[in-house]
Amino acid sequence: MKLLVTGRDGQVAQALSKCASDTVEIVCVGRPELDLLDPASIKTQVEAHRPDVVINPAAYTAVDKAESEPELACAINRDGAGYVAEAAARIGVPIIQISTDYVFRGDKPSPYTEDDATDPQGAYGASKLAGEQAVAAANPTHSILRTAWVYAPWGNNFAKTMLRLAGDRDVVRVVADQHGTPTYAPDIADGILAVARKMLAEKEASDWRGVFHMTNSGATSWAGFAEEIFARSSERGGASAGVEPITTADYPTPAKRPANSRLHTAKFTNVFSHTLPDWREGVIRFCDQAHGKTRD
Ligand SMILES: NC(=O)c1ccc[n+]([C@@H]2O[C@H](COP(=O)([O-])OP(=O)(O)OC[C@H]3O[C@@H](n4cnc5c(N)ncnc54)[C@H](OP(=O)(O)O)[C@@H]3O)[C@@H](O)[C@H]2O)c1
């Protein structure tokens, strides 16, 4: 199968590019050839490559900055996603759209299901929710995968920041009252491939259409995530630090974060017969990679 992926350097796009094999061709196209602000560039690339499935992980992902430039966030995350879905529809292929836990308010005491009401608390979440709606309107053959707390050995993310901070301080202050599931980008890529395979094997089926929650299994807080990173890193002779738990109120940010980001993933597992591993397994592979020991 041939997959066209938007963006080249994003965490998820890079993870997908590493999944190429004899049977899976992955073409990642980013700016300037494909710009989500430029519908003609999207149409041109989709028509030139004629993939079996289009995957749209590219996005405006600067959560705090989005508060001061909501129009740009919407132009990329709502309109851009809609253009990608439309271009895929025009050549008769499905789209996999990557979305976020930030579509929720974050005050539910248990994990969010796909049926729960959305209520984004910031401009980024609102733009991504509008993107889900634009994709659904433009292409009936869509799977929208909401994920959370993405990290990888590449790109910018919390896990890399923790290892960097541990290099020059003994204790790192980390928020302990926001809960979610750290999700390792290579596991997201595997999940996306499971979706693409089912879309192509069961073209007429309807169960793969719609919104799905897809994260690693289990949950923790940002402080718990940091502690796990330091424990696994130190076992491998890498950087480590103590974690001082703090509250959201101690660490004000322009955009409000959901206190509860946990997503219920049973629907994804049931439909795609695929479960992403426990989040701690991702941390092990991340630390192995950081110390040059493994495959991802
Ligand atoms: N990161 C998280 O914690 C998280 C959590 C939940 C959901 N998500 C969602 O997961 C998806 C993947 O996230 P990620 O962490 O892989 O993102 P990322 O590392 O921030 O990468 C975003 C990518 O989007 C590209 N991009 C931005 N504006 C563009 C435009 N106008 N035209 C074309 N490409 C553009 C960027 O290109 P350049 O490299 O050229 O800037 C970059 O390659 C996103 O849809 C995000 O909303 C992320």
The ligand as an SDF file (V2000), in Angstrom:
LIG
                    3D

 48 52  0  0  0  0  0  0  0  0999 V2000
    2.4300   16.6670   20.1970 N   0  0  0  0  0  0  0  0  0  0  0  0
    1.4470   16.2630   20.9950 C   0  0  0  0  0  0  0  0  0  0  0  0
    1.6060   16.1070   22.2050 O   0  0  0  0  0  0  0  0  0  0  0  0
    0.1090   15.9400   20.4090 C   0  0  0  0  0  0  0  0  0  0  0  0
   -0.9280   15.5240   21.2680 C   0  0  0  0  0  0  0  0  0  0  0  0
   -2.1620   15.1880   20.7190 C   0  0  0  0  0  0  0  0  0  0  0  0
   -2.3670   15.2770   19.3500 C   0  0  0  0  0  0  0  0  0  0  0  0
   -1.3600   15.7250   18.5550 N   0  0  0  0  0  0  0  0  0  0  0  0
   -1.6170   15.8100   17.1080 C   0  0  0  0  0  0  0  0  0  0  0  0
   -0.8010   14.8410   16.4990 O   0  0  0  0  0  0  0  0  0  0  0  0
   -0.3860   15.3070   15.2060 C   0  0  0  0  0  0  0  0  0  0  0  0
    1.1070   15.1210   15.0720 C   0  0  0  0  0  0  0  0  0  0  0  0
    1.7430   15.8750   16.0840 O   0  0  0  0  0  0  0  0  0  0  0  0
    3.3140   16.0000   16.1240 P   0  0  0  0  0  0  0  0  0  0  0  0
    3.6940   16.0750   17.5620 O   0  0  0  0  0  0  0  0  0  0  0  0
    3.9100   14.9820   15.2260 O   0  0  0  0  0  0  0  0  0  0  0  0
    3.5100   17.4480   15.4900 O   0  0  0  0  0  0  0  0  0  0  0  0
    4.8650   18.2730   15.2960 P   0  0  0  0  0  0  0  0  0  0  0  0
    6.0310   17.4200   15.6370 O   0  0  0  0  0  0  0  0  0  0  0  0
    4.6800   19.5780   15.9540 O   0  0  0  0  0  0  0  0  0  0  0  0
    4.8820   18.4690   13.7190 O   0  0  0  0  0  0  0  0  0  0  0  0
    3.9110   19.2270   13.0740 C   0  0  0  0  0  0  0  0  0  0  0  0
    4.2260   19.1810   11.6020 C   0  0  0  0  0  0  0  0  0  0  0  0
    3.2640   19.9900   10.9410 O   0  0  0  0  0  0  0  0  0  0  0  0
    3.9390   20.6870    9.9400 C   0  0  0  0  0  0  0  0  0  0  0  0
    3.2240   21.8870    9.5540 N   0  0  0  0  0  0  0  0  0  0  0  0
    2.8980   22.9560   10.3350 C   0  0  0  0  0  0  0  0  0  0  0  0
    2.2890   23.8890    9.5870 N   0  0  0  0  0  0  0  0  0  0  0  0
    2.2340   23.3960    8.3280 C   0  0  0  0  0  0  0  0  0  0  0  0
    1.7270   23.8980    7.1090 C   0  0  0  0  0  0  0  0  0  0  0  0
    1.1640   25.1040    6.9910 N   0  0  0  0  0  0  0  0  0  0  0  0
    1.8460   23.1190    6.0040 N   0  0  0  0  0  0  0  0  0  0  0  0
    2.4370   21.9030    6.0510 C   0  0  0  0  0  0  0  0  0  0  0  0
    2.9360   21.3890    7.1900 N   0  0  0  0  0  0  0  0  0  0  0  0
    2.8270   22.1330    8.3080 C   0  0  0  0  0  0  0  0  0  0  0  0
    5.2790   21.0190   10.5470 C   0  0  0  0  0  0  0  0  0  0  0  0
    6.1560   21.3360    9.5040 O   0  0  0  0  0  0  0  0  0  0  0  0
    7.5960   22.0780    9.7770 P   0  0  0  0  0  0  0  0  0  0  0  0
    8.4740   20.9550   10.2750 O   0  0  0  0  0  0  0  0  0  0  0  0
    7.9280   22.5610    8.4190 O   0  0  0  0  0  0  0  0  0  0  0  0
    7.3210   23.1440   10.7820 O   0  0  0  0  0  0  0  0  0  0  0  0
    5.6070   19.7210   11.2460 C   0  0  0  0  0  0  0  0  0  0  0  0
    6.2390   18.8300   10.3400 O   0  0  0  0  0  0  0  0  0  0  0  0
   -0.8690   16.7420   15.0910 C   0  0  0  0  0  0  0  0  0  0  0  0
   -2.0030   16.7490   14.2850 O   0  0  0  0  0  0  0  0  0  0  0  0
   -1.2150   17.1470   16.5090 C   0  0  0  0  0  0  0  0  0  0  0  0
   -2.2740   18.0680   16.5150 O   0  0  0  0  0  0  0  0  0  0  0  0
   -0.1280   16.0280   19.0470 C   0  0  0  0  0  0  0  0  0  0  0  0
  1  2  1  0
  2  3  2  0
  2  4  1  0
  4  5  1  0
  4 48  2  0
  5  6  2  0
  6  7  1  0
  7  8  2  0
  8  9  1  0
  8 48  1  0
  9 10  1  0
  9 46  1  0
 10 11  1  0
 11 12  1  0
 11 44  1  0
 12 13  1  0
 13 14  1  0
 14 15  2  0
 14 16  1  0
 14 17  1  0
 17 18  1  0
 18 19  2  0
 18 20  1  0
 18 21  1  0
 21 22  1  0
 22 23  1  0
 23 24  1  0
 23 42  1  0
 24 25  1  0
 25 26  1  0
 25 36  1  0
 26 27  1  0
 26 35  1  0
 27 28  2  0
 28 29  1  0
 29 30  1  0
 29 35  2  0
 30 31  1  0
 30 32  2  0
 32 33  1  0
 33 34  2  0
 34 35  1  0
 36 37  1  0
 36 42  1  0
 37 38  1  0
 38 39  2  0
 38 40  1  0
 38 41  1  0
 42 43  1  0
 44 45  1  0
 44 46  1  0
 46 47  1  0
M  CHG  2   8   1  16  -1
M  END
$$$$
